[in-house]
Amino acid sequence: MILPIKELKKEFHYWDAIGAMIDQCIDIALNLSQSGHPGGSRSKMPILVATLLSGIMRWDIRNPGKTFGDRFVLVAGHTNPVVYAALAVFNEALRRKHLKTGDKSYLNPMGDDFTLHSEDLLTLRRRDGLSGHAEMEGKTLFFKY
């Protein structure tokens, strides 16, 4: 549901905090992997956060293959760390909410094999870890669906 700008403005301070967390995750993942630079990913962060949280994009982080969900296409080369970081931040919030409430609706029905967690960022560009290029499988189905 797309909210009027007046309503969205009330949420902008949260978006700033989320953006800062995403930026930190990008920096940690790229610094640890010693591969790549954060400029492209960090410059895309504000528009990604706005796209995902404004209601303009119909998507469900818990079910990326949901019928009639919008597809996300990343055309900027070598900037998939911003998507990895965003998924990690959002999924961490869901994980904490699940731990607090016990409500399984906060979990991905496809399980952890299809949920990108913050600890997965530590595997960026490492063998059997997150790919340096956008892949459409497992924890990164968001790119496809």
N, C-alpha and C positions, 0 to 999 in steps of 0.2 A: 504494500500500500504506500503510495507516494504522499507524503505529508506536505502541507504548505510550508514555505520557507520560514514563516513566523514560528511555526512549531519546531522545525528542524533547528533553528538557531538556539533553542533551549538545550539542545544536545551537543552543541559544538565543543564545549569544554571537555566533554567525555571523548569526543573524537580526537582532540588534541592529545589527551592522555594516552589513548589507544595508539595514536601515531608515534608518540615517544617510545612506547613499549615496542612497537614494530621496528622502529629505527634501531633500538638497542639490540633486538634479536638479529637484525641484519648484520650489525657490526660484530656481534659475538660469533655468528656463523662464519662470516667471511674471514675474520681475523684468525679463528681457530683453523679453518681450512687452508689458510695462507694462499688463497686462490681467489682472484677477482677483486673488484673494487666496489664500494657501496654507492657510488654516485648515481648510477642509473636507477637502482632499486629505490634509493632514498628519495629521488626526485619524483618517482611514481607513487610514493606512499600516500600523499594527500588525496589524489584522485581515486586511488583504490579504496581508501577508507570511505570517501564520500559515495562512491559507487555501491559499495557493499552495505552501507548503513542508512542511506537516504531513502531506500525503498524503490529506487529506480530500477534496480536489478532484482528479479525474483529468484531467490536461491535459498537453499536450506543447507547449512554447513553439516548437519547431521546426515543428510541424504543427498549427495551431489548428483545422483542419477534420477532424482525425482521427476516424474512426468511433468512436462510443461515448465520446468525450471529453465531459466536463461542460461545460455552458454557463455563462458568467459573466454575471450581470446586475447592472449598476450602477444602483441606484435613487436614490442621493444626487445631487442636481443639482449640476452644475458641479464635480464632483470627478474627472473623467476625467484630469486631470494626474497623479494618483497612479498610475493604470494606465500611462500613457505612461512615467512615470519608472521604474516597476517593470520594464516591458518593456525599457527602455533599459539598466538595470543588469544584468538577466539576459542580454540579448543581448550586452552588452559582455563579460561573463564567457565566453560561448560563443565570441565572436569571438577573444578572447585565447587561449583553449584551442586553437582551430583554428590560429591563427598559430603557436603553440608546437609542436603535434603534427602539423599537416598533415592531421589526420583530418577528412574531410568530414562525418562524422556530427554534428559540432558546428554545421553550417550548416543553415539553413532550406532544405528541398528546393525551396521555391517561390521562392527567391532574395531579393535585397535589396529588391525592390519590395514584399515582404510581411514585411520584418524591420524593426522599429523600433530604430534605433541612437541612441546618445546625441546625435549631431549633429543628429538630427531634432528634438530638443527645442528647438533654436534656431529652429525654424520655427513654433512654437506660435502659433496665431491670426494667422498671416501668410498672404498669398495663396499658394495652392498648397502650404501647409504643413499641419501637424497642426491639425485642427479644434478649436474651443473646445467643441464638443459631441461626444458619443460617436458615432462613425460606424462602420459595419460594412463596411469596405472596406480594401483594401490593407494597410498596416502595422498597422491596428487591427482586424483580423479577430477578435482575442481577445474583443472585446465581443460578437460574434455567436456564435462557436463556443466 
